[in-house]
Amino acid sequence: MLSLPRCKTGSATLMPIIQRKVIPDSIVYSDCWRGYNVLDVSDFRHYRINHSKLFADRHNHINGIENFWNQAKRHMRKFNGVPKENFGLYLKECEWRFNNPNPQTQLKQIKQWVKQYLN
C-alpha cells in the first residue's frame, strides 16, 4: 500500500482563510480530514462525506471540487509556477476549461471573442 505524506496545513492556517472567503452561515462540505474539525464549532454549517464509508450523501459529495483542483494543478504545472498576482486569472482559465471541456466548443468560444474584440 502506498502511504502519502500528510499535508502540513492545519486548522490554525485553514480557518482564517475560510473565514475571509466563505460567508457565515454557509453550508460547507468536506471530507473527514481532522483539520476540518474546527468547522464543527464555527459559524458555518459543516457536513462531512466519509469516503471510506459512503461515496456520496444523496447529491452531496466533494468529488467535483477534487476533480477541478486536480485538473487545475495539472494545467498550471505546465507553466512551472504562475505569478502570485496573476493566480486568479490562471484559475479563471482553469474554471472556464473545466466548465467547457470540449476543445471544439472552446475553440468556437475563443473565435467568437476574437471576432467581438476586432469589431
C-alpha positions in Angstrom: 0.0 0.0 0.0 1.3 3.5 -0.9 1.5 5.9 2.0 1.4 9.6 1.1 2.7 12.3 3.4 0.0 14.3 5.1 -0.4 18.0 4.3 1.2 20.2 6.9 -1.6 22.7 6.8 -3.8 22.6 9.9 -6.9 24.2 11.3 -4.9 27.3 12.5 -3.9 28.0 9.0 -7.1 26.9 7.3 -9.7 28.7 9.5 -8.6 32.4 8.8 -8.7 31.7 5.1 -12.1 30.1 5.3 -13.4 33.0 7.4 -12.2 35.5 4.8 -13.6 33.6 1.8 -16.8 32.0 3.0 -19.9 33.9 4.1 -21.0 33.0 7.7 -23.9 30.6 7.8 -22.8 29.0 4.5 -23.0 25.2 4.1 -19.5 23.7 3.9 -19.0 20.2 2.7 -15.7 18.5 3.4 -14.1 15.1 3.7 -13.1 13.7 7.1 -9.7 15.2 7.4 -9.2 16.3 11.1 -8.0 19.7 10.0 -11.7 20.5 9.3 -12.8 19.7 12.9 -12.7 23.4 13.6 -15.6 23.9 11.2 -17.8 21.9 13.6 -17.8 24.8 16.1 -17.7 27.7 13.6 -20.3 30.0 12.0 -20.7 27.5 9.1 -23.0 24.5 8.7 -20.5 21.8 8.2 -21.2 18.4 6.7 -18.7 15.6 6.1 -18.6 13.0 3.5 -16.7 10.0 4.7 -15.4 8.4 1.5 -14.4 5.2 3.3 -18.0 4.6 4.3 -20.1 6.4 1.8 -19.2 7.8 -1.6 -21.9 10.5 -1.6 -24.8 11.5 0.7 -27.6 11.8 -1.8 -26.5 14.6 -4.2 -23.8 15.9 -1.8 -20.2 15.0 -2.5 -16.9 16.7 -2.8 -15.5 14.8 -5.8 -16.4 17.7 -8.2 -14.1 20.1 -6.4 -11.4 17.5 -6.0 -11.7 16.8 -9.8 -11.5 20.6 -10.6 -8.4 21.1 -8.4 -6.7 18.0 -9.9 -7.3 19.4 -13.4 -6.2 22.9 -12.4 -3.0 21.8 -10.8 -2.2 19.6 -13.8 -2.8 22.5 -16.2 -0.8 25.0 -14.1 2.2 22.6 -13.8 2.8 23.3 -17.5 3.9 26.8 -16.6 6.4 25.8 -13.8 4.6 28.1 -11.4 2.5 31.2 -12.0 2.9 34.7 -10.7 1.1 35.2 -7.5 -0.5 38.5 -8.7 -2.0 36.6 -11.7 -3.0 33.4 -10.0 -6.7 34.4 -10.1 -6.6 34.8 -13.8 -4.9 31.4 -14.3 -7.5 29.9 -12.0 -10.4 31.5 -14.0 -8.9 30.0 -17.2 -8.9 26.6 -15.4 -12.5 27.1 -14.4 -13.5 28.0 -18.0 -11.7 24.9 -19.3 -13.4 22.7 -16.6 -16.9 24.1 -17.4 -16.2 23.8 -21.2 -14.3 20.5 -21.6 -14.9 20.1 -25.3 -12.0 21.5 -27.3 -14.3 22.3 -30.3 -16.5 24.3 -28.0 -13.5 26.1 -26.5 -12.2 27.0 -30.0 -15.6 28.3 -31.1 -15.9 30.5 -28.0 -12.3 31.9 -28.5 -13.0 32.6 -32.1 -16.2 34.4 -31.1 -14.3 36.5 -28.5 -11.6 37.4 -31.1 -14.3 38.4 -33.6 -16.1 40.6 -31.0 -12.8 42.2 -29.9 -11.7 43.0 -33.5 -15.1 44.6 -34.4 
